[in-house]
Amino acid sequence: MIKVTRLNNTTLWVNPHLIENAEETPDLVITLITGKKIVIKENIEEIKKKIIEYRKSLGFFNNEI
């Protein structure tokens, strides 16, 4: 799971396998496959890095990235 920050500064852990899409509007809105939307402070680049690190921890990526 990846840690994200809502606009009210509370933290939330999100399973990145449930993310359907992300849109910057200018805040980042993550839509889960369930249809739930989460507005967070992080930008798309930060989320991409967190997802890559999470997947590396699960062995989805090798060291060639």
C-alpha positions as CSV (number, residue, x, y, z in Angstrom):
1,M,0.0,0.0,0.0
2,I,1.1,3.6,-0.5
3,K,0.7,6.4,1.9
4,V,-1.1,9.5,0.6
5,T,-2.2,12.8,2.2
6,R,-5.7,14.2,1.9
7,L,-6.3,17.9,1.6
8,N,-7.2,18.1,5.3
9,N,-3.7,16.7,6.1
10,T,-5.0,13.3,7.2
11,T,-3.1,10.3,5.8
12,L,-4.6,7.4,4.0
13,W,-3.1,4.1,2.8
14,V,-4.2,3.2,-0.8
15,N,-3.8,-0.1,-2.5
16,P,-2.2,0.9,-5.9
17,H,-3.7,-2.1,-7.6
18,L,-7.1,-0.6,-7.1
19,I,-6.2,2.7,-8.8
20,E,-8.1,3.1,-12.1
21,N,-6.8,6.5,-13.0
22,A,-5.4,9.8,-11.6
23,E,-6.2,13.3,-12.8
24,E,-4.6,16.6,-11.8
25,T,-7.4,19.2,-11.6
26,P,-5.1,21.0,-10.1
27,D,-5.3,18.8,-7.0
28,L,-4.7,15.1,-7.8
29,V,-7.9,13.1,-7.9
30,I,-7.4,9.3,-7.7
31,T,-10.3,7.2,-8.9
32,L,-10.4,3.6,-7.7
33,I,-11.8,0.7,-9.6
34,T,-14.8,0.8,-7.2
35,G,-15.6,4.3,-8.4
36,K,-14.5,6.0,-5.2
37,K,-12.6,9.2,-5.7
38,I,-9.9,10.5,-3.4
39,V,-8.4,14.0,-3.6
40,I,-4.8,14.2,-2.4
41,K,-2.0,16.7,-2.0
42,E,0.7,14.7,-3.7
43,N,1.3,15.3,-7.4
44,I,1.3,12.6,-10.1
45,E,5.1,12.3,-10.1
46,E,5.2,11.6,-6.4
47,I,2.5,9.0,-6.7
48,K,4.2,7.3,-9.7
49,K,7.4,7.0,-7.6
50,K,5.5,5.6,-4.6
51,I,3.8,3.0,-6.9
52,I,7.1,2.0,-8.5
53,E,8.7,1.6,-5.0
54,Y,5.8,-0.4,-3.8
55,R,5.9,-2.7,-6.8
56,K,9.7,-3.1,-6.5
57,S,9.1,-4.2,-2.9
58,L,6.8,-6.9,-4.3
59,G,9.4,-8.0,-6.9
60,F,7.5,-6.7,-9.9
61,F,10.5,-4.7,-11.2
62,N,14.1,-5.8,-11.5
63,N,17.1,-3.5,-11.0
64,E,17.3,-2.5,-14.7
65,I,14.7,0.3,-14.4
